[in-house]
Amino acid sequence: MKRAIIAVMLAAFAAPAGAQSASETVNSELKQFASRYVETFNRGDMAGIAGLYQLPGVSTADLQAKLAKQLADLRADEFGKMTLYGSYVCAHGAGNAQLQMAFAYNYTYGGVMPPGDQSTVFEMRKTDAGWRIVNSKDMPKDTGIVCSL
């Protein structure tokens, strides 16, 4: 009888099968965001990239112009594509997180463009329009974010 009561109590508190925790949901959404960011960048859609940001004091038009110049400079150096090596997420609740993207720019003919492997950490906020980058910081080589428990 005790086992039956314990089993009923455990079932009442258990998450439904297949349900994701808030942290798992954020992790999944931001890994998809990272892939979409790289795909959008590789298409040369700087308006699309600028729309993924919500930087305080920076207009979308100004950001788009800055990103278009960055892409033009890369293409002048025979930029072929951005390669995403990995993305790492630190969820800080359901609407705040850090997303680290490890990547490199590659030449049209192959090989990694200087400065080589890179890593950027984005401060992310979930808005009514979805996840948006609100700040970013390039990481020194061979470092990464550390999620606090």
N, C-alpha and C positions, 0 to 999 in steps of 0.2 A: 504494500500500500504506500509506504514512504517513497519508494522508487517512482511510482506512478505520479505522486504529487510533485516530486522534484522534476520529473520529466515535463509535466504540464507547466510548472513555473519557468523552467528553462526555455521552453517553446514560446512562452508569452513574452520573454525578454529578448529573444533571439531576433536578429535582423532577418527580413524576408530573404529567401533564396535569391541570389543574383543581385541583391541590393548593394550599391556602392556607398562607402562612407563619403563625407564631404571632401576629405583630403584626396581620396581616389578619384572623385569626380573632377576636382580642380586639376589634378595631375594629368588626367586624360585630356581635358579640354585644352590645357596649355601645351601639351605635346602636339596636339593637332594644330594649335595656333602657331607653334614654331615651324612646323612643316608648311603651313599655309603662307607664313611670312617668307620663307625661302622660295617657294614656288612663285609667289607674287613678285619678289625681287628679281628672280631669274627671267620672268616675262618682261621686265622693264616697266612694270606698272607702278610708277612712283606715286600716283594719286591713290592707288590701292594701299601702298605701304603707309603713306601719310595718314590715311584713314584709320590705321591701326594704333595711332598715337593719340594721346590727349595730354599734351605737355602744357603745364601752366605758363601763360604768357606768350605762347608760340602759336601763331595761326596755322591752320592746315595748309594754306597757300604758301606761306613762308617755308614751312617744313618740306612741302612738295618741291619747291624750287631748290632747296638745299640738297635734298635727296637726288633730284635730277642731275645736279652738278656733280655729285659724288659718282653717280652711275656714268655720266659722260667722261669723267676723268678715268674711271676704271676701264671703260671701253677704249679710250685712247691708248691705254697700256695693254690692249688685247685681252681684256676680261672676257671669259667665256661663261662662267656660272659660279654661283655660291654653292658650296657643298656643306651640308649640315652633318657634323660628326655625331652630335648628340644633344639632347636637351635635358635639363635637370630642373626639378620644380621643388620649391619650398612653399607649401601652402600655409597661409596665416589666416585661416578662417575660410569661409565660403566666397568672399569677395576680394581678398588681398593675397598676393603671392609674389614670389620672386621666380623668375624664369631665366636660367642660364642657358645660353646657346653657344656651343662649341662649333666653330666653322672655319672655312678657309675660302678665299677667292681663288679660282682656277683660271689659267690662261685658256684661250680658245684651242690651243694645240696641246693642252694637258699640262700638268705640273701646277704647283702652288705658287701663287703670286706673293711677293714680299708684302707684309712682314711674316708670312707663314701662317701657322695655326693661330687662331684668335678665339677669344671668348668674351662675351658681353653678358652682363646681368641686367635684366629688365625688371623694374618695379611694376607690377601689374595690378590693375583694379578692374573689377567687373562692373560694367555699366549696363544701362538698359539696352545698349547696342552691342553688348558682348564685352570680352576682355580688351582692355586698352593699355598701352604702355604709357606710364606717367613719368618715368625717369629711367635713365640707363647709365651704366658705368662699364667701361672696358676693364677687363681683369688682367692683371699681370700674368705672364706666361706661367703655366703649370700651377695655377691656383684656381679655386672655385668657391662656390657658396657652401656654407655649412648651415644646415637646418638645425635650429635649436629644438629641443624636445619640450 
